[in-house]
Amino acid sequence: MPLDPVIQEIIKSLPPNDFETLTPEEFRTGNGDYSEGGGEDVGEIEDKNLLNADGQEMAIRIYRPEGVSDKAPVTVFFHGGGWVVGNINSHDGQCRGITNSSGVVIIAVDYRKAPEYPFPTPPEDCYSAVCQIVSKAEEFGIDPERLAVAGDSAGANLATVVCQIARDRNGPNIKHQMLFYGCFDIDPDRWPSHTENGEGYILDREMIRWFYRNYVGAEKFIEEPYASPLRSGDLSGLPPAQVITAEFDPLRDEGEAYAKALNEAGVETYYECIPSLPHAFLVFFEMVPAAREAMQAACTRLAASL
C-alpha cells in the first residue's frame, strides 16, 4: 500500500536536520521536547514524583480512565525519542488515547535521557519506576498483580528491556508488554528496512545513527542485551508481548525479527505490521484512521491481557 496521504503531506512540511552538527539541545528545542497540547479528555490526570535510579526526583503522570475503580489494572508507559528527546508532555496525547482505548490506568515515566545520561541510565530509571509503582499500588489505586509495560520506538526498547531486568532480578511480575515500532538491535547496517525506508519517512538513517551515538556512544554496547534486546541469548521467561511495526519504518525488520525470536523462546507473541504507515504513527492517531485503528486494536489486546 502507498504511504497514507495525510502523513505524506505532514512529512513534506518537516524541516531538514543536519545530524553532523545538530546538538541534543537544538533537537529538543526544535523537535522533541514539546507539548502536544489538547488531546482527548480522560477521567483524571495527576502528576507525581518517584525516584530515579540514583535517588533523585523523577516525574510521572498518571492517567485514569473515566469510571475506573481502585485496584485497577495499570500499564507503565515509556516514551520514544531515541533515548535523547521527548518527555511526558511530548507523548501526552498518545497516553490519553491509550488510556481511553484500553480502559487501563496509564503511568508515563519521565526517565533521564542521553547524552547527559547515556546507557544504562534510561533502562535503570524505567525499572526503578516500575518497582516503585508496584510498591505504591495502594496509594495509586492500582492492582500490582495486573501490571503491563508499553512504549513506542526507544520507549518500546526500554519497555522490553525492563521485562528482561525484572526477569533477571526476580520481579516485579509483568503480565504483558505492548511494543510499538521499537528499536531492538542497535546496528543500523544489519536490517534491509533501514535502507528501504531510510529516507523520507520521518525517521531516517542519519537520525537513527545520531540517536545511537548519543545513547550508547561506542559499538561495544551493540551486543549488550539491555541495549539491544534482540541480541539477548535468552528471551525465555518474558511476559507475553505484542510487537507492532509499520510498513514504512526503518525499524520494521528488527521488530519482526524480535517477535519471531520471542516466539521461538516460548513467549506468547502477537506480531503485526501496519500497512501504509511510517514510524511514529501513534502521533497521528487523531488524524489518520489507520493509526487510530492500530492503536485501538493493540489496546484491546492489552486490556484482555490484564
VENTA-V397759 format. One line per field, one symbol per residue. ss: DSSP state (H for helix, E for strand, C for the rest). phi: phi as a letter, one per 30 degrees, with the letter a starting at -180 (. if undefined). psi: psi as a letter, one per 40 degrees, with the letter a starting at -180 (. if undefined). A space follows every 50 residues. Layout:
# VENTA-V397759
ss=???
phi=???
psi=???
This chain:
# VENTA-V397759
ss=CCCCHHHHHHHHHCCCCCCCCCCHHHHHHHHHCCCCCCCCCCCEEEEEEE ECCCCCEEEEEEEECCCCCCCEEEEEEECCCCCCCCCCCCCHHHHHHHHH HHCCEEEEECCCCCCCCCCCHHHHHHHHHHHHHHHCHHHHCEEEEEEEEE EECHHHHHHHHHHHHHHHCCCCCCCEEEEECCCCCCCCCCCHHHHHCCCC CCCCHHHHHHHHHHHCCCHHHHHCCCCCHHHCCCCCCCCEEEEEEEEECC CHHHHHHHHHHHHHCCCCEEEEEEEEEECCHHHHCCCCHHHHHHHHHHHH HHHHHC
phi=.ddedddeddddddddbcddcdceddddddbccbcdiiiddbeabbcbbc cddcicdbdbbcccddidcdiddbbcccddkiiccjadddcddddddded dcicdcbcccddbdddbdecdedddddedddddddcedddibcddbcbba abhdddeddddeddddddcikddcdabcbchdccadadcccedddecdbi biccdddeddddeddcibdddeddddcceddddbcdiddebbcccbecce deddddddddddeddicdbcbacddicceiddecddcceddddddddddd dddddc
psi=iihhddddddddehiiihedehidddddddddgihdibiiiidihhhiia haeeeiihiihhhhiheiiifiiihhhhiaffediiaeddeddddddddd ddeihhhihgiiiiedgahedddddddddddddddfdddefiheeghiii ihbdddddddddddddddefiihhdihhhhgihehggeedhdddddfehe fchidddddddddddddiededehdedgddeheheieiiiihhhiidfhd edddddddddddddeehhhhhhhhieiaifdddededhdddddddddddd dddde.
